[in-house]
Amino acid sequence: MTIDQDKLHELLGTFVADLGATVAAGSVVVGHRLGLYRSLAEGPATAEQLAQRTETDPRYVREWLCGQAAGGYVSYDPDSEQFSLTEEQAFALADPGGPLYLPGAFVLALGALRAESQITDAFRTGDGMGWHEHHEDVFTGCEMFFRPGYVANLTSSWIPALDGVTEKLAAGGRAADVGCGHGASTVLLAQAYPKARVLGSDYHQASIDTARKRAADAGVAEQARFEVASAQTFSGTGYDLVATFDCLHDMGDPVGAARHIRQSLDADGTWLIVEPLASDTLADNLNPVGRIYYSGSTFICVPNARSQPGGYTLGAQAGETAIRQVAEQAGFSRFRRAAQTPFNAVYEARP
């Protein structure tokens, strides 16, 4: 065996970065849970000062701060021995309700990794693992990870990119949010279009319970109602808009869901499909974003699809052609990409 030392060192560099990121993920979640980022955003602090602010132990806090500074998530001034957040770090790490909140992705990732033994077994057996079987951090982390993107884009760019949908909802139209999870997107629709009526549905009872609380807290409980139902059985017809946010690729029978969506739409209705951004070819998805989605799909999306009837496993990097084929098989005659972000592709399908 002849080892190319340059290639080996390149691989070791990748390993060091990956191992550091893997271990540091837990520290990000600790910072999220204890409010360390939020407190540090209030102003520079030594480890002792930050510990006092957050009622935590200074020795643990110092070790946490050192690791965060080494990873570039926190800034350090050696002269004052104080740690701080730049405006960019605070924007991304310290505002759970803002348009970007990176710790949510780590909550989701660590929650998914708790299922490693079950997923390892699934590799051997080919069995599935349902969404509802995951640790609760998967559900809360999913909301924290995706909600900022919806806040930043849903009503400001995605809905306006659809033909005539803004006007219909503003005038009191009807919408269904299929696979709504904790209802973040459902609530945003209800808040943006006060005259509209929105149904959120999900097969996971615990998520629907949370969604109802979210709607009540936001003051839109009368506009937004929720039900426990699958994508193939949610109730109602004559919808102006049916939306599936980052969930079509998780379904074992996406074509059956698409057929039900088509039947539930008004004759001039619109299906909004938001999916992870992906190319049609594997070669074009071999990049850092693709890596995130393929890895998450291995633990969550494909196992969930395998757990459901239908035998269809799109996966999180299905690409536009695969999503178009689902829509066409269900009888939709018009399909186009209406918008995109660095993480999502936004499609419009119409009967």
N, C-alpha and C positions, 0 to 999 in steps of 0.2 A: 504494500500500500504506500503510495506516494502522496504526502500531504502538502498542499499549497499553503504556505504559512500566511500569505496575505489573505487568502479566502478564509482560512481558519480564524484569523484575527477579526475579520469582518463579521463572521458568525458569532464570535465571542462578544463583540461589541453589541450586536443585536441582543444576545442573551442577557448581558448586563442591563441594558435598557429595559428589556421585558421583565426581568426578575425584579428590578427596582420598581417598575410600574405596578407589578402584581402585588408586591408587599405594601407599597405606598397606597394602594387602593383602600386598604383598611384604615389607614390614617386619615384619608379624605373623609371617609364615613364618620370616623370619630369626631373630626372637626365639624362636620355637619350636625351631628347629634348633640354636641356640647355647645354649639354656638360660638366656636372659637374663631371661625372666619368672620362672622357677623360682628363680634366684639373687636377683633383686630381692625376691621374696617372703620371703626370709630376713631382710631388714632394709633400711632406707633406705641409699642410697649416692649418692655423686657419680659422674659418668661415669668418672672415673679408678678409683674403688674398684670399681665394677661390672666394668670391664674387667679389673682385676686378679683379681677373683673368677672370672671366666669365661675368662681367658687370651685376651682379645680386644684389639683396638686401641682405645685410649681416644678417638681422634678420631672413628672410625666409631660407637662406642658413644654418644658425646655427640649426634651428629646423630640417631641412632636414638631416643634418649631424648627429645629435643626434639620429634620428630615424634609419638612416642607420647603425650607429654603434651598436645600440641596436639589430638590426637584423643580424649583422655579415657580412654585405655587405661592411662596411667601418671599418677601425681600428682607435683606439683613444689612444693617449698618454696623461694621465692626468697631467704629469709633465710639458710638453710643451704646453698642451692644443691644440695640433695639431692633425689633422686627416690625414689619409693616406690610400693608397691601398697596400696590399701585392702584390707580383708578381702574385699570383693565382687570387686575386680579380681583378687586372688590366687585366689579361688575359681573364677573363670571362665577364667583365663589360665595358671595355674601348676601345675595338677595334671592331667596327661594321663590318669590312671587314675580321676579323679573323676566325679561325676554331671554335670558341665558342663565342656567344654573347647573354647572358641571357636577357637583356632588351627587345629584340625582342619578346620573349615569352609573356612578360607582355603587350606589345603593342597589340599583337594578342588577349590576354585574355580580356583586358579591351574593345577592339573593339567589341568582341563577346558579352560581357555582356551588351552592349548598346541595344541589341535586346531583353532584358529580357521580356518586355511587349508583344512583338510579339510571343516569344516562349511560354510564359504562355498561350496566346490565342490558340496557336497550340496544346498544351496539351488538351485543351477542345474540339477542333474541329477535330484534326487529320490532319489538313492541313500542308503543307510544307512552308519553307521559303528559297528561292533560295540564292545561294552564292552571286549573284549580288545585293541582297537586303540589305546586311550588310553594316555597316559603313566602310569607306575606310581604317581605321586602321586594319581591318581584313586582307585586301589584303597586305598592307605594312608590318604588323606584321608577317604574314605568310611567306613572303619572308625572313625577318630578322631572323625568328625562324629556318626555314629549310635550308636556304642557307649555314650556317656554316657546317652543316652535309654533304652537298653535296661537299663543298670545301674540307673537310677532307677525304671523302671516295669515291666519285663518280669515279674519274679516277685513283685513287691510289689502290683501293681494289675492288669496286663493278664491274666495267667493266672487270678488269682482272680475276675476278672469273667466268665470263661467257665463254663458250666454243668458242674460235676463234674470239670473237667480237673485241678485241683490234686490231688484225691484219687487220680485214676487214675495220675498221674505219680509221686506220693509212694509209691504202692503197687508201683511197678515197671513202669509203662506204657511204651509205645513212642511216640516222636515223630520227625518228620522236619522238618528245617529246609531249605526249598527256596530256592535262590539265596542260599546262606549267606555268600558272599564269604570273608572271612578267618576266619569262624567265631566271631565275638564272641558272637552270640546262641546258637549251638550250645553253646559252652562254658558260658555262663551257665545254660542249661537243665540241663546235666549237673551243674554245681556245686550248683544248688538242689535237684535231685531225684536223690540218689545212687543210688537203686535203678532209675531209669529208664534206658532205652537210647535214644540219640539219633543219627540219621543226618543229617549235613550234606551237601548236594549243591550243586554249582555247575558250570556248563559251562566255567569258566575254570581251567585246570590250575594256573597259578601261584598263584591264590587258594587252591585246595585244598591245595597244598603248604604254604602259610603257615598255613592252618587246622589242619592236622595238627600243625605245630610249636606253635601256640598251645595246642592241647589237651594235648600232651605237657608243655609248660611248666606248665600249670595242674593237671597230675596227673589228668586225666580221659580219657586216651587210650583206656582200655579201655571206658569208657562211651560216648564219642563217636567214631564212625567217620565217615569222609568218602569221597565218591566223586565222580568227574567225570561229570556227567550233566546233561541239560537238565531243565527243569520238566515236560516231557512224557515223560521217560524214566527218572526216578529210580526206584530199586529198592524193593521191599518192599510188603507189604500188611498190613492189620489194624492200622493205626496208630490210636492214641487221639487223637493230635494231629498235624496237619500245619500248619506255619507258613510264611508268606511275609512277610518283613520288608522293606518299602520296595522291592519288586522287581516286583510284578505289573504295574505300569504301564509297566515297561521292556520287556515281552515282546511279540514280534510275534504270538504266538498265545496270549493269556491264557485264552481259552475252552478251548483244547486242554489247557493246563496245569491249568485247573480241573477238567476232566473226568478227567484222570489223577489228580489229587488226590482226587477223590471216589471213584474206583475203589480207591485205595490205603488209604482210611480203613476202620476198623471200622464196623459198622452203626450204632454209637452214637458215632462219632468226631466230631471238631471240626476245622474249618479256621479257623485264626487268620490274619486278613488285616490287616496293619499297613500303612497307606498315608499319604502326606502329607495333612494336613488341608486340605480344600477344599470349597467350596460347589458346588452343581450349576450355578450361573450364573456367567458371566464377570464380570458387574457386581459380584457379591459377593466375587470373588477379586482385585479391583483394590485391593490393599493391600500393605504391605511384605513380608509372608510370601509372598503370592501371587507377587510380583515375583521373589523368590529362586527359588521353585520353577519358574515359567515359564522363567526364564533358564537354570537348570540343565537343565531338560527340553529346551530348544532344543539344548544342546550334548551331552547324554548320553542322555536317555531316549527321545526320539523317534528320533534316529539309530540307537540300538540296536534299537528295535522295527522300524525300516525295514530293518535288516540281516538280519532273520530272516524265515522263511516265515510266512505268515498274514495279513499286510497290516493288522493291528490296531494302532492307535497310540493308546493311552489318554492318554499324557502324565501328568506329575506332578500335574496339577490336575484329575483326572478327575471327582472328586466321588462322593458316595455312590450316586447313582442308577446311574451307569455301572458301579461295582464290583458293585452288586446285580445288574445285568443279566448281567454275566459269570457270576456264581454261579448265577443262575437258568437261563441257557442251558446250563450244565454239569450241571443236574439237582439242584442243591441246593434243598431245599424250605423251609428256614428261614434267615433272614438278619436280623441286627440289628447296630446299633452298640453295642458293649459298653463302650467307654471312649474317651477322647480326651485329648490334651495340646495345648499351644499349637502343636505342629508335626505331630502325628499323629492320625489317626482309626483306631480299632481295631474291626474287625468280626468277628463270629462267624457262620460258615456251617455248617449241618449238613445231612446227607442227608435 
